Amino acid sequence: MKKTLITALLPISFLMSANVFSQTPNKENTLNRCEKQNEKTVVNIQTDEAGYTVNNQYTSHTLNRKSNSNLAGDFVVGLTSLRSKTVIDFDGNVWQDLPSKGECFAAQINIKLIYEPIEVFIGSEFVKDGCTYNTILEHEMQHVKLYQVNLPTIKFILSELMEKRFGGKPIYAPTGEAKNNLNREIDELWRPLIKSEFAKVQIEQNRLDSEKEINKLTWSCLGEIQSMFGFRYR
């Protein structure tokens, strides 16, 4: 069945060697004391997955309009829709060293990866708990489970990359620039990377809607879907 993943596919090349905070202290000063006092960048990543709902109120023709299908006369008998979002904020202490005109920033970065309730739709033509209804629901639940498994995977990948990037050290920058630099890095690197990871699951979702699976559903339950719509559905 068709499904909607409302996140942009923004693949990027992540170069760990690129470091926008290149200034590192090389003499004994306030900046050196940051690391000696164990002041460091800390990244906290949380996930929030709000479960799923099942809706049997829309016809298969209406579900076609809610899906990504542009095929005239298409009927969508089942649909799984997901909205995801990411919340990122940061805070922390900044120490400045006037002689070197630099500063160190012990950033506390908080990231929350959120799935709003996953919406499962089944065409209203099918009686709840009937054979075809249950068959469609079973198929759509595969999409739900794939989304749910994807969320901790994204958290793990992001945690690994951010550990390599920040390495438990404070952020160094010219005076007055550390927070602005981090904010720019989040917007230009980390947000697109997260969106790209969210979107990768769509490739796996498409495999669940192979022709083999579609044909299996078509002829299940004495071919009820086939008798209703022929081959004008997905």
ZIQUIVEN-V587163 format. One record per residue. RES is the residue in three letters. SS is DSSP state (@ for helix, = for strand, . for the rest). PSI is psi as a letter, one per 30 degrees, with the letter a starting at -180 (none if undefined). OMEGA is omega in whole degrees, -180 to 180 (* if undefined). Layout:
RES | SS | PSI | OMEGA
RES | SS | PSI | OMEGA
This chain:
MET | . | l | 180
LYS | = | l | 177
LYS | = | l | -175
THR | = | k | 174
LEU | = | j | -173
ILE | = | i | 170
THR | . | k | -176
ALA | . | k | 176
LEU | . | j | -176
LEU | . | i | 180
PRO | . | k | 179
ILE | . | l | 174
SER | . | j | -177
PHE | . | j | -180
LEU | . | j | -177
MET | . | f | 179
SER | . | f | 180
ALA | . | k | -178
ASN | . | j | -176
VAL | . | f | 178
PHE | . | i | -172
SER | . | f | -176
GLN | . | j | 178
THR | . | k | -177
PRO | . | k | -179
ASN | . | g | 177
LYS | . | l | -177
GLU | . | j | 178
ASN | . | a | -179
THR | @ | e | -177
LEU | @ | e | 177
ASN | @ | e | -177
ARG | @ | f | 178
CYS | @ | e | -179
GLU | @ | e | 180
LYS | @ | e | 179
GLN | . | g | 176
ASN | . | g | 172
GLU | . | k | -173
LYS | . | l | 175
THR | . | k | 179
VAL | = | k | -180
VAL | = | k | 178
ASN | = | j | -179
ILE | = | k | 178
GLN | = | l | 174
THR | = | k | 180
ASP | = | j | -178
GLU | = | j | -169
ALA | . | g | 176
GLY | . | a | -177
TYR | = | l | 175
THR | = | l | 177
VAL | = | k | -177
ASN | = | k | -178
ASN | . | g | -172
GLN | . | f | -175
TYR | . | k | 177
THR | . | l | 179
SER | @ | f | 177
HIS | @ | e | 178
THR | @ | e | 178
LEU | @ | f | 176
ASN | @ | e | 180
ARG | @ | f | 179
LYS | @ | f | -178
SER | . | a | 178
ASN | . | g | -175
SER | . | k | 176
ASN | . | g | -176
LEU | . | k | 179
ALA | . | k | 178
GLY | . | g | 180
ASP | . | k | 175
PHE | = | k | 179
VAL | . | j | -175
VAL | . | f | 178
GLY | = | k | -176
LEU | = | k | 174
THR | = | k | -174
SER | = | k | -179
LEU | = | k | 168
ARG | = | k | 179
SER | = | l | 176
LYS | = | l | -179
THR | = | k | 177
VAL | = | k | 179
ILE | = | k | 172
ASP | = | l | 179
PHE | = | l | 178
ASP | = | a | 178
GLY | = | l | -177
ASN | = | k | 177
VAL | = | k | 175
TRP | = | k | -178
GLN | = | k | 176
ASP | = | j | -174
LEU | . | e | -179
PRO | . | e | -178
SER | . | f | -178
LYS | . | h | 179
GLY | = | l | 178
GLU | = | l | 173
CYS | = | k | -172
PHE | = | j | 176
ALA | = | i | -173
ALA | = | k | 171
GLN | = | j | -175
ILE | = | k | 180
ASN | = | k | -179
ILE | = | k | 177
LYS | = | j | 178
LEU | = | k | -169
ILE | = | k | 165
TYR | = | j | 168
GLU | . | l | -178
PRO | . | k | 177
ILE | = | k | -177
GLU | = | k | 176
VAL | = | k | 179
PHE | = | k | 175
ILE | = | k | -176
GLY | . | k | -177
SER | . | f | 177
GLU | . | f | -174
PHE | . | k | -176
VAL | . | k | 180
LYS | . | k | -179
ASP | . | g | 173
GLY | . | l | -176
CYS | @ | e | -177
THR | @ | e | 177
TYR | @ | e | -178
ASN | @ | e | 179
THR | @ | e | 178
ILE | @ | e | 180
LEU | @ | e | 179
GLU | @ | e | 178
HIS | @ | e | -179
GLU | @ | f | 179
MET | @ | f | 173
GLN | @ | e | 176
HIS | @ | e | 180
VAL | @ | e | -178
LYS | @ | e | 179
LEU | @ | e | 175
TYR | @ | e | -177
GLN | @ | e | 178
VAL | @ | e | -177
ASN | @ | e | -173
LEU | @ | e | 177
PRO | @ | f | 177
THR | @ | e | 178
ILE | @ | e | 179
LYS | @ | e | -179
PHE | @ | e | -180
ILE | @ | e | -179
LEU | @ | e | 179
SER | @ | e | -180
GLU | @ | e | -178
LEU | @ | e | -179
MET | @ | e | 175
GLU | @ | e | 177
LYS | @ | e | -177
ARG | @ | e | -172
PHE | @ | f | 173
GLY | . | g | 179
GLY | . | g | -180
LYS | . | l | 174
PRO | . | l | 179
ILE | = | k | 179
TYR | = | k | 179
ALA | = | l | 171
PRO | = | l | -177
THR | . | k | 176
GLY | . | g | -174
GLU | . | f | -173
ALA | @ | e | -178
LYS | @ | e | 178
ASN | @ | e | 179
ASN | @ | e | 179
LEU | @ | e | 179
ASN | @ | e | 179
ARG | @ | e | 179
GLU | @ | e | 179
ILE | @ | e | -178
ASP | @ | e | -173
GLU | @ | f | -177
LEU | @ | e | -170
TRP | @ | e | 178
ARG | @ | e | 176
PRO | @ | e | 179
LEU | @ | e | 179
ILE | @ | e | 179
LYS | @ | e | 178
SER | @ | e | 179
GLU | @ | e | 176
PHE | @ | e | -174
ALA | @ | f | -179
LYS | @ | f | -179
VAL | @ | f | -179
GLN | @ | e | 178
ILE | @ | e | 178
GLU | @ | e | 179
GLN | @ | e | -179
ASN | @ | e | 179
ARG | @ | f | 178
LEU | @ | f | -179
ASP | . | h | 178
SER | . | l | 179
GLU | @ | e | 179
LYS | @ | e | 180
GLU | @ | e | 179
ILE | @ | e | 179
ASN | @ | e | 178
LYS | @ | e | 179
LEU | @ | e | -178
THR | @ | e | -172
TRP | . | g | 176
SER | . | l | 176
CYS | @ | h | 178
LEU | @ | g | 175
GLY | @ | h | -177
GLU | @ | e | -179
ILE | @ | e | 179
GLN | @ | e | -179
SER | @ | f | 180
MET | @ | e | -168
PHE | @ | f | -175
GLY | . | b | -179
PHE | . | g | -177
ARG | . | g | -179
TYR | = | l | 167
ARG | . | none | *
